[in-house]
Amino acid sequence: MNIQQAVAANTHWEDQHMNLQSSLEDRLAAIGDELSHNGKFADENDQFSITNYSLLKEAKLFSALVPKELGGGGHRYSDVCAMLAQLATYHPSTALSCSMHQHIIAANRYNYLNGKPGQALLEKVAANELVLVSTGAGDWLASTGELTKTEGGFLFSGLKHFASGSPAGDVIVTSGPYEDPEHGWQVLHFPVAAKAEGVTILDNWQPMGMRGTGSNSLKLENVFVPEESVVVRRPRGDYHAIWSTVLPVALPLIMSAYRGIAKAAADKARERCRNSVDPVTPYLLGEMENAMTTADLAVDDMIRLVNEFDFSADLDAANEMVKRKTIAAAACKETAAKAVEACGGPGYLRPFGIECLLRDVMASHFHPLQEKRQHLFTGSLAMGKEPPSQAF
């Protein structure tokens, strides 16, 4: 290939990339007003917006990250992060629950690209625009519940919390502890059909913010798990390489939603305060702008580290990502708080539409690793120690 051909090929690729990016943005913008309207109703009534998920399905956003050769949209990781930030400006709860689905897709895409299992799940999602529900936030190293051996597989019982998007879920991606007679305590990872016998979605999600994520608890009673459905077996309680894949790809997607919330709050504050004569307002807006810039820098760098799935899934990658997550979460929370403060009394009133953003962004703290747990994790590694189980 000569230089002219190389330049032409690169230009063609850039044009294709821009079309992909525009496609995601345009598809989302076309349903933005509906997403906002449905989301407001859902939040006011402590409901999950099934209608919003239906709109996302129609727009093929649940399969956007699945590679084209497997039937999906083949969109870049960075584009999906941008999509989630944009979605959060319409309805934060829908964006956050969608990010939970997307992080499972991202982990499986990384595995697929690196010769590990993942293709089968990706193909099923692309073929049917399936919605995946994760229970990982409450499981981590030890997991919860009880697995007992039975003919052809296992029976699982347990109560799983924080299952975002559960009212619209098709497949639950979960785990459970199992005392293997030969190898001792293990944690097995496996999918379960959301409508499988023994699965009950509890209507118990009533939080301060993020009221429309549908992050209900799941009650599973003697749910059959075929032996072939078990995708990972790992020692119980110890840090495992699986987290060196999950944390790097999950956290930028999740924090992209919170970046979108912070941006929406900052936009509202700028508009509200444009003609303010209060001499303190510029100081508050200046603090807000600094915090927003910090959030942008942190989230952008998280996305950079993923490098479109070209990264080494190791302990260092996980550590660098959780550090940036703590910085990003703090900056997003400060942005929203300063936005409300700059707006004065009206910013505290519900009809103005900004206090809800402050409530929503506060949830960023609770995603793994929470700030003090991240300090413990990172500090232990800095001392040359193994990751402590207490950090999870």
C-alpha positions in Angstrom: 0.0 0.0 0.0 1.5 3.4 -1.0 1.2 6.6 1.0 -1.8 7.9 -0.9 -3.7 4.6 -0.5 -2.9 4.6 3.2 -4.1 8.1 3.6 -7.3 7.3 1.7 -7.9 4.2 3.8 -7.4 6.1 7.0 -9.8 8.8 5.8 -12.3 6.2 5.0 -12.0 4.7 8.5 -12.4 8.1 10.1 -15.5 8.8 8.0 -16.9 5.4 9.1 -16.2 6.2 12.7 -17.8 9.6 12.5 -20.9 7.9 11.0 -21.0 5.4 13.8 -20.7 8.1 16.4 -23.4 10.3 14.7 -25.6 7.2 14.4 -25.6 6.6 18.1 -26.1 10.3 18.9 -28.8 10.7 16.3 -30.7 7.6 17.4 -30.6 8.8 21.0 -31.5 12.4 20.2 -34.5 11.2 18.2 -36.1 9.6 21.4 -34.6 12.1 23.9 -37.8 13.9 24.7 -39.7 10.7 25.2 -37.0 9.4 27.5 -37.1 12.5 29.6 -40.9 12.5 29.8 -41.1 8.8 30.7 -38.2 9.1 33.2 -39.8 12.0 35.1 -42.9 10.0 35.6 -40.9 7.0 36.7 -38.9 8.9 39.2 -42.0 10.6 40.7 -43.6 7.3 41.2 -40.6 5.2 42.3 -41.0 3.1 39.1 -38.7 1.6 36.5 -39.4 2.9 33.0 -40.1 -0.1 30.9 -41.1 2.2 28.1 -37.6 3.8 28.1 -36.1 0.3 27.8 -38.4 -0.5 24.9 -37.2 2.7 23.1 -33.6 1.7 23.7 -34.3 -1.8 22.3 -36.0 -0.3 19.2 -32.9 1.9 18.7 -30.7 -1.3 19.0 -28.7 0.3 21.8 -28.4 -2.9 23.9 -26.4 -4.6 21.1 -24.4 -1.5 20.1 -21.2 -2.8 21.7 -21.5 -6.3 20.3 -19.0 -6.8 17.4 -20.5 -6.6 13.9 -19.3 -10.1 13.0 -21.4 -11.4 15.8 -24.5 -9.5 14.7 -24.2 -6.4 16.8 -23.7 -2.7 16.1 -19.9 -2.9 16.3 -19.6 0.5 18.0 -16.5 1.7 19.7 -16.2 1.5 23.4 -15.7 5.3 23.6 -18.8 5.9 21.6 -20.9 3.9 23.9 -19.5 5.8 26.9 -20.5 9.0 25.1 -23.9 7.6 24.5 -24.4 6.8 28.2 -23.4 10.4 29.1 -25.9 11.7 26.6 -28.6 9.4 27.8 -28.0 10.6 31.4 -29.0 14.1 30.4 -32.4 12.7 29.4 -32.9 10.3 32.3 -30.1 9.5 34.7 -31.7 6.3 36.0 -32.2 4.8 32.5 -28.5 5.6 31.7 -27.2 4.0 34.9 -29.2 0.8 34.5 -28.2 0.6 30.8 -24.6 1.0 31.8 -24.9 -2.2 34.0 -26.0 -4.1 30.9 -23.2 -2.5 28.8 -20.5 -3.5 31.2 -21.4 -7.2 30.9 -21.3 -6.8 27.1 -17.9 -5.0 27.4 -16.4 -7.8 29.6 -17.5 -10.5 27.2 -16.3 -8.5 24.2 -12.9 -8.2 25.8 -12.9 -12.0 26.5 -14.0 -12.7 22.9 -11.2 -10.5 21.5 -8.7 -12.3 23.7 -9.7 -15.9 22.9 -11.8 -16.5 26.0 -15.5 -17.4 26.3 -17.9 -14.6 25.4 -19.0 -15.1 21.9 -22.1 -17.2 22.7 -23.5 -14.5 25.0 -22.7 -11.7 22.6 -24.4 -13.5 19.7 -27.6 -14.1 21.8 -27.8 -10.5 22.8 -27.4 -9.3 19.2 -29.9 -11.8 17.8 -32.6 -10.9 20.3 -31.6 -7.5 21.7 -31.5 -9.2 25.1 -31.2 -7.1 28.3 -28.6 -8.4 30.8 -28.9 -7.8 34.6 -25.9 -8.0 36.8 -25.8 -8.9 40.5 -22.0 -8.3 40.8 -22.2 -5.2 42.9 -23.4 -7.2 45.9 -21.3 -10.3 45.3 -17.6 -9.7 44.7 -15.1 -12.0 46.3 -17.2 -14.2 48.5 -20.6 -14.0 46.7 -23.9 -14.8 48.4 -26.5 -17.6 48.3 -26.2 -21.4 48.3 -25.4 -23.8 45.5 -26.1 -27.5 45.9 -25.2 -30.3 43.5 -27.9 -32.0 41.6 -28.2 -34.2 38.6 -26.8 -32.3 35.6 -25.9 -29.2 37.5 -26.8 -27.2 40.6 -29.7 -25.8 42.5 -29.2 -22.2 43.6 -31.0 -20.2 46.2 -30.2 -16.7 47.4 -31.2 -13.1 47.7 -29.4 -10.8 45.3 -29.5 -7.0 45.8 -29.0 -4.0 43.5 -30.1 -5.8 40.3 -30.5 -2.7 38.1 -32.9 -3.0 35.2 -34.4 -6.1 36.6 -38.0 -5.4 35.6 -37.0 -5.5 31.9 -34.2 -8.1 32.2 -34.0 -11.2 30.1 -30.9 -12.8 31.5 -29.5 -12.5 35.1 -25.7 -12.7 35.2 -24.9 -13.8 38.8 -22.7 -16.1 41.0 -22.9 -18.2 44.0 -20.7 -20.0 46.5 -20.2 -23.8 46.3 -18.3 -26.1 48.6 -16.6 -28.5 46.2 -15.8 -31.8 47.9 -12.4 -31.9 46.2 -11.4 -28.2 45.9 -13.1 -26.6 48.8 -15.0 -23.4 48.7 -15.4 -21.9 45.3 -17.5 -19.2 43.6 -19.3 -20.2 40.4 -20.4 -17.6 37.8 -23.4 -18.4 35.6 -26.4 -16.8 33.8 -30.0 -17.5 34.7 -33.1 -16.7 32.6 -35.0 -13.9 34.3 -38.2 -15.8 33.9 -36.8 -19.1 35.0 -38.8 -21.1 37.6 -37.9 -19.9 41.1 -36.8 -16.4 40.1 -38.8 -13.5 41.7 -38.2 -9.8 41.3 -39.0 -8.0 44.5 -40.5 -4.5 44.2 -38.3 -3.0 46.9 -36.2 -0.3 45.3 -37.0 3.0 47.1 -33.8 5.0 47.3 -33.0 8.7 47.8 -31.8 9.1 44.2 -31.7 7.0 41.1 -35.3 6.1 41.8 -36.0 4.8 38.3 -33.2 2.2 37.9 -35.3 -0.7 39.0 -32.4 -2.0 41.1 -34.6 -4.4 43.0 -33.6 -7.4 44.9 -33.9 -10.8 43.2 -35.1 -13.8 45.1 -33.9 -17.1 43.7 -35.3 -20.4 45.1 -33.9 -23.7 43.9 -33.2 -22.3 40.5 -31.6 -25.0 38.3 -28.2 -24.1 36.9 -27.0 -26.6 34.2 -23.3 -27.6 34.6 -22.5 -26.2 31.1 -23.8 -22.8 32.1 -21.0 -22.3 34.6 -18.6 -20.0 32.9 -16.1 -19.3 35.7 -15.0 -21.2 38.8 -12.7 -19.4 41.2 -11.5 -19.7 44.9 -13.9 -18.0 47.3 -12.7 -14.9 49.0 -9.5 -14.3 47.0 -9.0 -11.6 44.4 -9.3 -13.2 41.0 -8.2 -12.2 37.5 -11.9 -11.8 36.5 -12.0 -8.5 38.3 -9.0 -7.3 36.3 -11.2 -7.5 33.3 -14.5 -6.4 34.8 -13.3 -3.3 36.7 -11.4 -1.7 33.8 -14.3 -2.0 31.3 -17.2 -1.5 33.8 -16.2 1.7 35.6 -15.7 4.1 32.6 -19.2 3.1 31.4 -20.8 3.6 34.8 -19.0 6.9 35.4 -19.9 8.1 32.0 -23.5 8.2 33.2 -22.6 10.2 36.2 -20.5 12.6 34.0 -23.7 13.2 32.0 -25.6 14.0 35.2 -23.0 16.5 36.3 -23.0 18.1 32.9 -26.8 18.4 33.0 -26.6 20.1 36.4 -23.9 22.5 35.3 -25.8 23.4 32.2 -28.9 24.3 34.2 -26.8 26.3 36.7 -25.2 28.3 33.9 -28.5 29.1 32.3 -30.1 30.0 35.6 -27.2 32.2 36.8 -26.5 34.0 33.5 -28.1 37.2 34.6 -27.4 37.0 38.3 -26.2 40.1 40.1 -25.2 38.3 43.3 -21.4 38.9 43.7 -20.9 35.4 45.1 -22.4 33.6 42.1 -19.2 33.8 39.9 -17.2 32.1 42.7 -19.7 29.3 43.0 -19.8 28.8 39.3 -16.0 28.8 39.2 -15.9 26.0 41.7 -18.5 24.2 39.7 -16.5 24.6 36.5 -13.3 23.3 38.1 -15.1 20.3 39.5 -16.7 19.6 36.1 -13.3 19.8 34.4 -11.9 17.3 37.0 -14.7 14.9 36.2 -14.1 15.2 32.5 -10.4 14.7 32.9 -10.9 11.6 35.1 -13.6 9.9 33.0 -11.7 10.7 29.7 -8.6 9.1 31.2 -10.6 6.0 32.3 -11.8 5.6 28.7 -8.3 6.1 27.4 -7.0 3.3 29.6 -9.5 0.9 28.1 -8.0 1.9 24.7 -10.8 0.2 22.7 -10.2 -3.1 24.6 -6.4 -3.0 23.9 -5.2 -3.3 27.5 -3.7 -5.9 29.7 -6.2 -7.2 32.2 -4.0 -7.2 35.3 -3.9 -5.9 38.8 -2.3 -2.6 37.7 -5.1 -1.9 35.2 -7.7 -2.5 37.9 -5.8 -0.3 40.4 -5.4 2.6 38.0 -9.1 2.4 37.1 -10.5 2.4 40.7 -8.3 5.4 41.6 -9.8 7.4 38.8 -13.3 6.2 39.7 -12.9 7.7 43.2 -11.7 11.0 41.7 -14.5 11.1 39.1 -17.2 10.4 41.6 -16.1 13.1 44.0 -15.9 15.6 41.1 -19.3 14.7 39.8 -20.9 15.1 43.2 -19.1 18.5 43.8 -20.3 19.7 40.3 -23.9 19.0 41.1 -23.7 20.4 44.6 -22.1 23.6 43.4 -24.7 23.9 40.7 -27.5 23.7 43.2 -25.8 26.2 45.5 -25.2 28.6 42.7 -28.8 28.6 41.9 -29.8 29.6 45.4 -33.3 28.7 46.7 -34.8 27.9 43.3 -32.1 25.2 42.8 -33.4 23.5 45.9 -37.0 23.3 44.6 -38.1 20.2 42.9 -39.9 21.9 39.9 -36.6 23.5 38.8 -35.2 20.1 38.0 -31.8 20.3 39.5 -32.1 18.9 43.0 -33.0 15.5 41.5 -29.6 15.5 39.7 -27.8 16.1 43.0 -29.7 13.1 44.5 -28.9 10.9 41.5 -25.2 11.8 41.4 -24.8 10.9 45.0 -25.2 7.2 44.1 -21.8 7.3 42.3 -20.2 6.7 45.7 -21.7 3.3 46.2 -20.3 1.6 43.0 -17.2 -0.5 43.7 -14.8 0.4 44.9 -16.2 2.8 47.4 -13.8 5.5 48.3 -12.4 4.1 51.6 -12.3 0.6 50.1 -10.4 2.0 47.1 -7.9 3.6 49.5 -7.4 0.3 51.3 -7.0 -1.6 47.9 -4.6 1.0 46.4 -2.7 1.5 49.6 -2.2 -2.2 50.1 -0.8 -2.5 46.6 1.5 0.4 47.2 2.9 -1.5 50.2 3.6 -4.5 48.0 0.7 -6.6 49.5 -2.0 -8.7 47.9 -5.4 -7.0 47.4 -7.2 -7.4 50.8 -10.6 -9.1 50.8 -11.9 -6.3 53.0 -11.7 -4.0 50.0 -14.5 -5.9 48.4 
